[in-house]
Amino acid sequence: MPAARTGPSPKLLLAVAVPAVLVLALLPTVIGLYQTELLIYGLTFAIAALGFNLLLGYTGLLSFGHSAYFGMGAYTVAFIVRDLHVQSMELCILGGLLSTLLISALFGYVCVRHTRIFFGILTLALSQVLWSLAFKFFWVTGGTDGIRVPRSSVTLLAGLLDFKGAGAYSRFVYAYYYYVLIVFLIAVAVMWVIVHSPFGKALQAIRDNETRASFVGIRVRRYRWIAFVISASFTGLAGALWVPLNGLTTPEILYWPFSGELVFMTVLGGFRTFSGPIVGAIAFNYLKVYAVASSQYWQLVLGCVLVVLVMVLPTGIVGTIGRFVAQMRRP
Amino acid sequence: MDTLAIQILNSIFYAAVLFLISAGLSLIYGVMRIVNLAHGTFYALGAYVSAWAVGSVFGAAAGGSWVLAGQLALLPIGALAIAAVGAVIEPTLLRPLYRRPEEYVLLITFGLLMILEDVMKLLFGGTPLSAGSIMDSMGSISIGRLLYPTYNLVVIGVGILAAIGLWGFVYRTRFGVMLRATSQDRRMASALGINVGRVYVQAFAIGCFMAGLGGAVVVPAQAAVLGMGVDALILAFVVIVIGGLGSLEGALVGALIVSFVRTAGIQFFAEVELAVLYLIAAAVLLIRPTGLFGRA
């Protein structure tokens, strides 16, 4: 897919990005409370998938253990709130990022020794270590009950906004939406810079041909390790943001099917494009919520979507739209 | 002393079931280079089908020896049904994807997992389904001062027979030669006139049969419940990673290691029992990526 390599022109980029940001900023005034809440979930998952795609789309490594980093971010926030009685969300995010950074530096150091299917299984095995610990050490983690993080226990912007008393729920949703949106935009900008930097180009070179990349002097294993840590940190950031919204963190987000959902989101949007995981995560979130709401057999619905997607539209939503646009432009 | 004997028997029982599941997973990987994420779900589906077949023909009550014989004869239906499912899935869903990057095949098996998990819920409902009457009517034997269910010994026997059978099949028959040839070099095998497409469908069906058989033999001892497949898959992964991806001997040794560690774990270090297993798998991948018996 050469489209990902050349990249869109700056003009086209602005023509897409500016309206998209404006729409995201204005949407809550139109769509109401519940839809806004759904969109926050979508945006947090988008950050996670964006990070995940640095490995899959740009480095060519399929991780089947990114639930570990999402869960690490989430559980760290829960511990900070519950045990250290810290209320500031900024400190919580910082803590979540730090712990994800540490654990992914360790796991990544081990995992990047392999590629392809061995890499996938290794990431899977290590993520399940964390899951089983969260599952079994119930006096620390609450076991399957998880840890509650009520929204009244966090404050935003260093204590400027708190969510106690009457109307706290709607105040929280609207404030948190813009909070997450800003973090999301920063994350997108940072990722954009990363993948278009020499470092990002080197990752793509590794993806396309490992041997040649090492011949031109790229230290393949170290680059993969750094990519792994960055990727996991984005996912950890998403986990940290997700906790106060969800109000609860359970071992389910550490269990391997959640890693599968992250892969699903990314492929749904299209992993050969920068915006694919963002679109995919938001779309997947809506898809899952409506499937769960409309049928108890929601997994069946999602599974069929995945199968059809892989068979018919392997380039995902963004890739397919891109192809359509390219065809329309041709005289 | 008696307790130790029981624990050892339990470990071997558990290893027999785990071997059936992981041998199928390993066979499919060895021949087709596919990591089948739906494999655990095939195992669960096999358990459901067998329990349903036994329950709907004979009811839940324990009967005489003729009834027992009938029930035992019905158990393999689960395995056969899953083999049939596999024989349908391979040509329709997997074959179109072999030319694409391997991520897509992995994803489609993940989609299959989601679909089949709900198909089970749809067909058999949310309540556990058991064929416990078989276990009850077979009674138990005494080991020292303790009792041990006879049926568990049957399962151990099935596991041993399956290991011997599979070994003979792969290493002593003409089809086994074709299977191994395809696994080593697909193009060469195809050039020499082997119908690779047929070998693939057969290998996949046999792998599924093993998973279904695992479910079929386990269901008189443990009821089939939703989610059992997802749990089993990860343990089967640990087994084949320890033993070596694609190796049958490896699956056998891996299953024994995992089940003995697990039994010891539950006894002595229950909190980290699962974590230890995953760490062993990770350590094996690091030190010897091909596993104990795998080839590069």
Interface residues (C-beta under 8 A of the other chain):
Chain A: L56 L62 F64 V110 R113 H114 R116 I117 F118 G120 I121 L122 L124 A125 L126 Q128 V129 S132 L133 F135 K136 F137 W256 P257 G260 V263 F264 V267 Q296 Y297 W298 Q299 L300 L302 G303 C304 V305 L306 V307 V310 M311 P314
Chain B: R33 V35 L37 L93 P96 L97 R100 E102 E103 Y104 L106 L107 I108 F110 G111 L112 L113 M114 I115 L116 E117 D118 V119 K121 L122 V230 I234 F237 V238 V241 L245 A270 E271 V272 E273 L274 A275 Y278 L279 A281 A282 L285 L286 P289
